[in-house]
């Protein structure tokens, strides 16, 4: 999906479907759900780097 200010696309983070929004001002937002936890990374970061950051996250044991 494309708007005037952003492009939205599907991505994959460690096997989970994610939504990536890349804004024309350089900001990116990546969101996904992992084991009922909503995770979102937002910042002035490239598409490649935000995906690299997301895929380097480590799961913690929830109790």
HTML snippet that shows the backbone in 3Dmol.js (N, CA, C, O; Angstrom):
<script src="https://3Dmol.org/build/3Dmol-min.js"></script>
<div id="view" style="width:600px;height:400px;position:relative"></div>
<script>
const pdb = `
ATOM      1  N   UNK A   1       0.842  -1.177   0.000  1.00  0.00           N
ATOM      2  CA  UNK A   1       0.000   0.000   0.000  1.00  0.00           C
ATOM      3  C   UNK A   1       0.886   1.239   0.000  1.00  0.00           C
ATOM      4  O   UNK A   1       1.887   1.285   0.715  1.00  0.00           O
ATOM      5  N   UNK A   2       0.533   2.221  -0.779  1.00  0.00           N
ATOM      6  CA  UNK A   2       1.304   3.455  -0.849  1.00  0.00           C
ATOM      7  C   UNK A   2       0.377   4.644  -0.616  1.00  0.00           C
ATOM      8  O   UNK A   2      -0.717   4.719  -1.174  1.00  0.00           O
ATOM      9  N   UNK A   3       0.839   5.567   0.217  1.00  0.00           N
ATOM     10  CA  UNK A   3       0.129   6.826   0.386  1.00  0.00           C
ATOM     11  C   UNK A   3       1.082   7.929  -0.037  1.00  0.00           C
ATOM     12  O   UNK A   3       2.190   7.653  -0.495  1.00  0.00           O
ATOM     13  N   UNK A   4       0.664   9.156   0.113  1.00  0.00           N
ATOM     14  CA  UNK A   4       1.549  10.258  -0.259  1.00  0.00           C
ATOM     15  C   UNK A   4       2.796  10.310   0.608  1.00  0.00           C
ATOM     16  O   UNK A   4       3.861  10.713   0.141  1.00  0.00           O
ATOM     17  N   UNK A   5       2.673   9.903   1.873  1.00  0.00           N
ATOM     18  CA  UNK A   5       3.771  10.063   2.821  1.00  0.00           C
ATOM     19  C   UNK A   5       4.476   8.775   3.216  1.00  0.00           C
ATOM     20  O   UNK A   5       5.515   8.830   3.875  1.00  0.00           O
ATOM     21  N   UNK A   6       3.943   7.607   2.832  1.00  0.00           N
ATOM     22  CA  UNK A   6       4.527   6.362   3.319  1.00  0.00           C
ATOM     23  C   UNK A   6       4.211   5.199   2.388  1.00  0.00           C
ATOM     24  O   UNK A   6       3.301   5.256   1.561  1.00  0.00           O
ATOM     25  N   UNK A   7       5.003   4.140   2.558  1.00  0.00           N
ATOM     26  CA  UNK A   7       4.770   2.876   1.869  1.00  0.00           C
ATOM     27  C   UNK A   7       4.626   1.811   2.943  1.00  0.00           C
ATOM     28  O   UNK A   7       5.477   1.701   3.826  1.00  0.00           O
ATOM     29  N   UNK A   8       3.542   1.015   2.874  1.00  0.00           N
ATOM     30  CA  UNK A   8       3.327  -0.055   3.843  1.00  0.00           C
ATOM     31  C   UNK A   8       3.485  -1.388   3.133  1.00  0.00           C
ATOM     32  O   UNK A   8       2.967  -1.584   2.033  1.00  0.00           O
ATOM     33  N   UNK A   9       4.209  -2.307   3.775  1.00  0.00           N
ATOM     34  CA  UNK A   9       4.391  -3.626   3.185  1.00  0.00           C
ATOM     35  C   UNK A   9       4.479  -4.678   4.269  1.00  0.00           C
ATOM     36  O   UNK A   9       4.713  -4.369   5.437  1.00  0.00           O
ATOM     37  N   UNK A  10       4.289  -5.917   3.873  1.00  0.00           N
ATOM     38  CA  UNK A  10       4.413  -7.048   4.788  1.00  0.00           C
ATOM     39  C   UNK A  10       5.881  -7.433   4.878  1.00  0.00           C
ATOM     40  O   UNK A  10       6.634  -7.323   3.911  1.00  0.00           O
ATOM     41  N   UNK A  11       6.266  -7.886   6.060  1.00  0.00           N
ATOM     42  CA  UNK A  11       7.639  -8.341   6.283  1.00  0.00           C
ATOM     43  C   UNK A  11       7.573  -9.591   7.145  1.00  0.00           C
ATOM     44  O   UNK A  11       6.492 -10.016   7.553  1.00  0.00           O
ATOM     45  N   UNK A  12       8.725 -10.176   7.422  1.00  0.00           N
ATOM     46  CA  UNK A  12       8.806 -11.371   8.249  1.00  0.00           C
ATOM     47  C   UNK A  12       9.869 -11.152   9.308  1.00  0.00           C
ATOM     48  O   UNK A  12      11.001 -10.781   8.998  1.00  0.00           O
ATOM     49  N   UNK A  13       9.498 -11.385  10.566  1.00  0.00           N
ATOM     50  CA  UNK A  13      10.442 -11.284  11.677  1.00  0.00           C
ATOM     51  C   UNK A  13      10.443 -12.619  12.400  1.00  0.00           C
ATOM     52  O   UNK A  13       9.483 -12.951  13.096  1.00  0.00           O
ATOM     53  N   UNK A  14      11.497 -13.375  12.242  1.00  0.00           N
ATOM     54  CA  UNK A  14      11.639 -14.674  12.893  1.00  0.00           C
ATOM     55  C   UNK A  14      10.415 -15.558  12.699  1.00  0.00           C
ATOM     56  O   UNK A  14       9.948 -16.202  13.639  1.00  0.00           O
ATOM     57  N   UNK A  15       9.900 -15.583  11.477  1.00  0.00           N
ATOM     58  CA  UNK A  15       8.760 -16.431  11.160  1.00  0.00           C
ATOM     59  C   UNK A  15       7.404 -15.819  11.449  1.00  0.00           C
ATOM     60  O   UNK A  15       6.378 -16.426  11.142  1.00  0.00           O
ATOM     61  N   UNK A  16       7.377 -14.644  12.026  1.00  0.00           N
ATOM     62  CA  UNK A  16       6.120 -13.961  12.333  1.00  0.00           C
ATOM     63  C   UNK A  16       5.846 -12.912  11.260  1.00  0.00           C
ATOM     64  O   UNK A  16       6.760 -12.216  10.816  1.00  0.00           O
ATOM     65  N   UNK A  17       4.582 -12.803  10.844  1.00  0.00           N
ATOM     66  CA  UNK A  17       4.226 -11.763   9.881  1.00  0.00           C
ATOM     67  C   UNK A  17       4.297 -10.406  10.565  1.00  0.00           C
ATOM     68  O   UNK A  17       3.809 -10.241  11.683  1.00  0.00           O
ATOM     69  N   UNK A  18       4.897  -9.449   9.899  1.00  0.00           N
ATOM     70  CA  UNK A  18       5.065  -8.100  10.447  1.00  0.00           C
ATOM     71  C   UNK A  18       4.592  -7.084   9.415  1.00  0.00           C
ATOM     72  O   UNK A  18       4.499  -7.378   8.223  1.00  0.00           O
ATOM     73  N   UNK A  19       4.297  -5.893   9.900  1.00  0.00           N
ATOM     74  CA  UNK A  19       3.926  -4.783   9.031  1.00  0.00           C
ATOM     75  C   UNK A  19       5.019  -3.732   9.099  1.00  0.00           C
ATOM     76  O   UNK A  19       5.387  -3.272  10.180  1.00  0.00           O
ATOM     77  N   UNK A  20       5.531  -3.359   7.944  1.00  0.00           N
ATOM     78  CA  UNK A  20       6.584  -2.355   7.849  1.00  0.00           C
ATOM     79  C   UNK A  20       6.028  -1.129   7.144  1.00  0.00           C
ATOM     80  O   UNK A  20       5.482  -1.224   6.045  1.00  0.00           O
ATOM     81  N   UNK A  21       6.172   0.022   7.786  1.00  0.00           N
ATOM     82  CA  UNK A  21       5.783   1.292   7.172  1.00  0.00           C
ATOM     83  C   UNK A  21       7.039   2.136   7.044  1.00  0.00           C
ATOM     84  O   UNK A  21       7.718   2.410   8.033  1.00  0.00           O
ATOM     85  N   UNK A  22       7.345   2.545   5.820  1.00  0.00           N
ATOM     86  CA  UNK A  22       8.509   3.387   5.556  1.00  0.00           C
ATOM     87  C   UNK A  22       7.985   4.749   5.112  1.00  0.00           C
ATOM     88  O   UNK A  22       7.348   4.880   4.066  1.00  0.00           O
ATOM     89  N   UNK A  23       8.271   5.760   5.935  1.00  0.00           N
ATOM     90  CA  UNK A  23       7.805   7.118   5.659  1.00  0.00           C
ATOM     91  C   UNK A  23       8.823   7.852   4.789  1.00  0.00           C
ATOM     92  O   UNK A  23      10.019   7.569   4.846  1.00  0.00           O
ATOM     93  N   UNK A  24       8.347   8.774   4.002  1.00  0.00           N
ATOM     94  CA  UNK A  24       9.231   9.528   3.104  1.00  0.00           C
ATOM     95  C   UNK A  24      10.203  10.428   3.854  1.00  0.00           C
ATOM     96  O   UNK A  24      11.205  10.856   3.282  1.00  0.00           O
ATOM     97  N   UNK A  25       9.926  10.726   5.133  1.00  0.00           N
ATOM     98  CA  UNK A  25      10.823  11.573   5.921  1.00  0.00           C
ATOM     99  C   UNK A  25      11.985  10.783   6.531  1.00  0.00           C
ATOM    100  O   UNK A  25      12.772  11.344   7.294  1.00  0.00           O
ATOM    101  N   UNK A  26      12.107   9.484   6.205  1.00  0.00           N
ATOM    102  CA  UNK A  26      13.215   8.678   6.693  1.00  0.00           C
ATOM    103  C   UNK A  26      12.870   7.794   7.871  1.00  0.00           C
ATOM    104  O   UNK A  26      13.654   6.913   8.224  1.00  0.00           O
ATOM    105  N   UNK A  27      11.713   8.004   8.494  1.00  0.00           N
ATOM    106  CA  UNK A  27      11.321   7.166   9.619  1.00  0.00           C
ATOM    107  C   UNK A  27      10.731   5.857   9.118  1.00  0.00           C
ATOM    108  O   UNK A  27      10.142   5.793   8.039  1.00  0.00           O
ATOM    109  N   UNK A  28      10.901   4.816   9.924  1.00  0.00           N
ATOM    110  CA  UNK A  28      10.321   3.510   9.634  1.00  0.00           C
ATOM    111  C   UNK A  28       9.644   3.000  10.891  1.00  0.00           C
ATOM    112  O   UNK A  28      10.041   3.335  12.008  1.00  0.00           O
ATOM    113  N   UNK A  29       8.610   2.178  10.695  1.00  0.00           N
ATOM    114  CA  UNK A  29       7.911   1.549  11.817  1.00  0.00           C
ATOM    115  C   UNK A  29       7.670   0.099  11.454  1.00  0.00           C
ATOM    116  O   UNK A  29       7.093  -0.199  10.408  1.00  0.00           O
ATOM    117  N   UNK A  30       8.113  -0.802  12.315  1.00  0.00           N
ATOM    118  CA  UNK A  30       7.936  -2.234  12.116  1.00  0.00           C
ATOM    119  C   UNK A  30       7.181  -2.776  13.319  1.00  0.00           C
ATOM    120  O   UNK A  30       7.592  -2.559  14.459  1.00  0.00           O
ATOM    121  N   UNK A  31       6.079  -3.478  13.075  1.00  0.00           N
ATOM    122  CA  UNK A  31       5.251  -4.001  14.163  1.00  0.00           C
ATOM    123  C   UNK A  31       4.906  -5.455  13.896  1.00  0.00           C
ATOM    124  O   UNK A  31       4.662  -5.845  12.754  1.00  0.00           O
ATOM    125  N   UNK A  32       4.886  -6.263  14.970  1.00  0.00           N
ATOM    126  CA  UNK A  32       4.495  -7.657  14.862  1.00  0.00           C
ATOM    127  C   UNK A  32       4.070  -8.167  16.230  1.00  0.00           C
ATOM    128  O   UNK A  32       4.282  -7.506  17.247  1.00  0.00           O
ATOM    129  N   UNK A  33       3.464  -9.357  16.243  1.00  0.00           N
ATOM    130  CA  UNK A  33       3.020  -9.994  17.481  1.00  0.00           C
ATOM    131  C   UNK A  33       3.791 -11.294  17.634  1.00  0.00           C
ATOM    132  O   UNK A  33       3.881 -12.091  16.701  1.00  0.00           O
ATOM    133  N   UNK A  34       4.343 -11.497  18.819  1.00  0.00           N
ATOM    134  CA  UNK A  34       5.079 -12.720  19.128  1.00  0.00           C
ATOM    135  C   UNK A  34       4.585 -13.233  20.473  1.00  0.00           C
ATOM    136  O   UNK A  34       4.781 -12.583  21.500  1.00  0.00           O
ATOM    137  N   UNK A  35       3.956 -14.381  20.468  1.00  0.00           N
ATOM    138  CA  UNK A  35       3.413 -14.997  21.685  1.00  0.00           C
ATOM    139  C   UNK A  35       2.552 -14.015  22.480  1.00  0.00           C
ATOM    140  O   UNK A  35       2.774 -13.818  23.675  1.00  0.00           O
ATOM    141  N   UNK A  36       1.590 -13.413  21.830  1.00  0.00           N
ATOM    142  CA  UNK A  36       0.642 -12.472  22.451  1.00  0.00           C
ATOM    143  C   UNK A  36       1.296 -11.193  22.959  1.00  0.00           C
ATOM    144  O   UNK A  36       0.708 -10.488  23.779  1.00  0.00           O
ATOM    145  N   UNK A  37       2.489 -10.882  22.493  1.00  0.00           N
ATOM    146  CA  UNK A  37       3.161  -9.627  22.845  1.00  0.00           C
ATOM    147  C   UNK A  37       3.278  -8.800  21.570  1.00  0.00           C
ATOM    148  O   UNK A  37       3.825  -9.258  20.566  1.00  0.00           O
ATOM    149  N   UNK A  38       2.757  -7.577  21.623  1.00  0.00           N
ATOM    150  CA  UNK A  38       2.839  -6.664  20.486  1.00  0.00           C
ATOM    151  C   UNK A  38       4.172  -5.932  20.564  1.00  0.00           C
ATOM    152  O   UNK A  38       4.484  -5.314  21.582  1.00  0.00           O
ATOM    153  N   UNK A  39       4.955  -6.000  19.495  1.00  0.00           N
ATOM    154  CA  UNK A  39       6.285  -5.386  19.457  1.00  0.00           C
ATOM    155  C   UNK A  39       6.314  -4.383  18.310  1.00  0.00           C
ATOM    156  O   UNK A  39       5.833  -4.663  17.212  1.00  0.00           O
ATOM    157  N   UNK A  40       6.881  -3.219  18.578  1.00  0.00           N
ATOM    158  CA  UNK A  40       6.978  -2.185  17.556  1.00  0.00           C
ATOM    159  C   UNK A  40       8.322  -1.484  17.689  1.00  0.00           C
ATOM    160  O   UNK A  40       8.743  -1.132  18.791  1.00  0.00           O
ATOM    161  N   UNK A  41       8.983  -1.285  16.570  1.00  0.00           N
ATOM    162  CA  UNK A  41      10.235  -0.533  16.522  1.00  0.00           C
ATOM    163  C   UNK A  41       9.990   0.656  15.607  1.00  0.00           C
ATOM    164  O   UNK A  41       9.538   0.493  14.474  1.00  0.00           O
ATOM    165  N   UNK A  42      10.288   1.838  16.095  1.00  0.00           N
ATOM    166  CA  UNK A  42      10.046   3.061  15.333  1.00  0.00           C
ATOM    167  C   UNK A  42      11.282   3.936  15.419  1.00  0.00           C
ATOM    168  O   UNK A  42      11.857   4.088  16.497  1.00  0.00           O
ATOM    169  N   UNK A  43      11.698   4.509  14.311  1.00  0.00           N
ATOM    170  CA  UNK A  43      12.817   5.436  14.371  1.00  0.00           C
ATOM    171  C   UNK A  43      13.279   5.884  13.004  1.00  0.00           C
ATOM    172  O   UNK A  43      12.772   5.442  11.972  1.00  0.00           O
ATOM    173  N   UNK A  44      14.239   6.759  13.024  1.00  0.00           N
ATOM    174  CA  UNK A  44      14.868   7.245  11.804  1.00  0.00           C
ATOM    175  C   UNK A  44      15.912   6.208  11.400  1.00  0.00           C
ATOM    176  O   UNK A  44      17.106   6.383  11.642  1.00  0.00           O
ATOM    177  N   UNK A  45      15.443   5.133  10.783  1.00  0.00           N
ATOM    178  CA  UNK A  45      16.267   3.962  10.499  1.00  0.00           C
ATOM    179  C   UNK A  45      15.839   3.400   9.143  1.00  0.00           C
ATOM    180  O   UNK A  45      14.663   3.456   8.785  1.00  0.00           O
ATOM    181  N   UNK A  46      16.782   2.869   8.406  1.00  0.00           N
ATOM    182  CA  UNK A  46      16.472   2.335   7.078  1.00  0.00           C
ATOM    183  C   UNK A  46      15.683   1.033   7.194  1.00  0.00           C
ATOM    184  O   UNK A  46      15.666   0.383   8.240  1.00  0.00           O
ATOM    185  N   UNK A  47      15.040   0.677   6.102  1.00  0.00           N
ATOM    186  CA  UNK A  47      14.280  -0.577   6.053  1.00  0.00           C
ATOM    187  C   UNK A  47      15.180  -1.771   6.359  1.00  0.00           C
ATOM    188  O   UNK A  47      14.804  -2.638   7.147  1.00  0.00           O
ATOM    189  N   UNK A  48      16.347  -1.826   5.755  1.00  0.00           N
ATOM    190  CA  UNK A  48      17.265  -2.942   6.002  1.00  0.00           C
ATOM    191  C   UNK A  48      17.683  -3.006   7.462  1.00  0.00           C
ATOM    192  O   UNK A  48      17.716  -4.087   8.050  1.00  0.00           O
ATOM    193  N   UNK A  49      18.002  -1.862   8.054  1.00  0.00           N
ATOM    194  CA  UNK A  49      18.472  -1.852   9.438  1.00  0.00           C
ATOM    195  C   UNK A  49      17.369  -2.164  10.439  1.00  0.00           C
ATOM    196  O   UNK A  49      17.633  -2.807  11.455  1.00  0.00           O
ATOM    197  N   UNK A  50      16.140  -1.725  10.178  1.00  0.00           N
ATOM    198  CA  UNK A  50      15.062  -2.028  11.115  1.00  0.00           C
ATOM    199  C   UNK A  50      14.751  -3.527  11.099  1.00  0.00           C
ATOM    200  O   UNK A  50      14.440  -4.108  12.138  1.00  0.00           O
ATOM    201  N   UNK A  51      14.834  -4.152   9.919  1.00  0.00           N
ATOM    202  CA  UNK A  51      14.626  -5.600   9.837  1.00  0.00           C
ATOM    203  C   UNK A  51      15.771  -6.359  10.499  1.00  0.00           C
ATOM    204  O   UNK A  51      15.546  -7.378  11.152  1.00  0.00           O
ATOM    205  N   UNK A  52      16.990  -5.869  10.332  1.00  0.00           N
ATOM    206  CA  UNK A  52      18.138  -6.496  10.983  1.00  0.00           C
ATOM    207  C   UNK A  52      18.003  -6.407  12.501  1.00  0.00           C
ATOM    208  O   UNK A  52      18.260  -7.380  13.210  1.00  0.00           O
ATOM    209  N   UNK A  53      17.602  -5.247  12.993  1.00  0.00           N
ATOM    210  CA  UNK A  53      17.404  -5.053  14.428  1.00  0.00           C
ATOM    211  C   UNK A  53      16.309  -5.974  14.952  1.00  0.00           C
ATOM    212  O   UNK A  53      16.491  -6.625  15.981  1.00  0.00           O
ATOM    213  N   UNK A  54      15.190  -6.036  14.266  1.00  0.00           N
ATOM    214  CA  UNK A  54      14.079  -6.884  14.702  1.00  0.00           C
ATOM    215  C   UNK A  54      14.472  -8.354  14.733  1.00  0.00           C
ATOM    216  O   UNK A  54      14.129  -9.068  15.675  1.00  0.00           O
ATOM    217  N   UNK A  55      15.185  -8.807  13.716  1.00  0.00           N
ATOM    218  CA  UNK A  55      15.576 -10.213  13.659  1.00  0.00           C
ATOM    219  C   UNK A  55      16.696 -10.563  14.630  1.00  0.00           C
ATOM    220  O   UNK A  55      17.000 -11.741  14.821  1.00  0.00           O
ATOM    221  N   UNK A  56      17.312  -9.558  15.244  1.00  0.00           N
ATOM    222  CA  UNK A  56      18.361  -9.833  16.233  1.00  0.00           C
ATOM    223  C   UNK A  56      17.816  -9.820  17.657  1.00  0.00           C
ATOM    224  O   UNK A  56      18.565 -10.051  18.607  1.00  0.00           O
ATOM    225  N   UNK A  57      16.511  -9.550  17.817  1.00  0.00           N
ATOM    226  CA  UNK A  57      15.938  -9.559  19.165  1.00  0.00           C
ATOM    227  C   UNK A  57      15.915 -10.981  19.707  1.00  0.00           C
ATOM    228  O   UNK A  57      15.871 -11.951  18.949  1.00  0.00           O
ATOM    229  N   UNK A  58      15.947 -11.085  21.016  1.00  0.00           N
ATOM    230  CA  UNK A  58      15.972 -12.386  21.670  1.00  0.00           C
ATOM    231  C   UNK A  58      14.714 -12.554  22.504  1.00  0.00           C
ATOM    232  O   UNK A  58      14.310 -11.643  23.227  1.00  0.00           O
ATOM    233  N   UNK A  59      14.111 -13.702  22.402  1.00  0.00           N
ATOM    234  CA  UNK A  59      12.936 -14.005  23.220  1.00  0.00           C
ATOM    235  C   UNK A  59      13.352 -14.187  24.673  1.00  0.00           C
ATOM    236  O   UNK A  59      14.434 -14.690  24.971  1.00  0.00           O
ATOM    237  N   UNK A  60      12.473 -13.768  25.561  1.00  0.00           N
ATOM    238  CA  UNK A  60      12.696 -14.004  26.985  1.00  0.00           C
ATOM    239  C   UNK A  60      11.641 -14.984  27.469  1.00  0.00           C
ATOM    240  O   UNK A  60      10.569 -15.101  26.876  1.00  0.00           O
ATOM    241  N   UNK A  61      11.953 -15.680  28.541  1.00  0.00           N
ATOM    242  CA  UNK A  61      10.983 -16.602  29.121  1.00  0.00           C
ATOM    243  C   UNK A  61       9.982 -15.816  29.944  1.00  0.00           C
ATOM    244  O   UNK A  61      10.352 -15.111  30.883  1.00  0.00           O
ATOM    245  N   UNK A  62       8.718 -15.939  29.589  1.00  0.00           N
ATOM    246  CA  UNK A  62       7.656 -15.257  30.317  1.00  0.00           C
ATOM    247  C   UNK A  62       7.074 -16.215  31.344  1.00  0.00           C
ATOM    248  O   UNK A  62       6.893 -17.403  31.077  1.00  0.00           O
ATOM    249  N   UNK A  63       6.787 -15.684  32.512  1.00  0.00           N
ATOM    250  CA  UNK A  63       6.234 -16.555  33.560  1.00  0.00           C
ATOM    251  C   UNK A  63       4.889 -16.098  33.998  1.00  0.00           C
ATOM    252  O   UNK A  63       4.282 -16.716  34.873  1.00  0.00           O
TER     253      UNK A  63
END
`;
const viewer = $3Dmol.createViewer("view");
viewer.addModel(pdb, "pdb");
viewer.setStyle({}, {cartoon: {color: "spectrum"}});
viewer.zoomTo();
viewer.render();
</script>
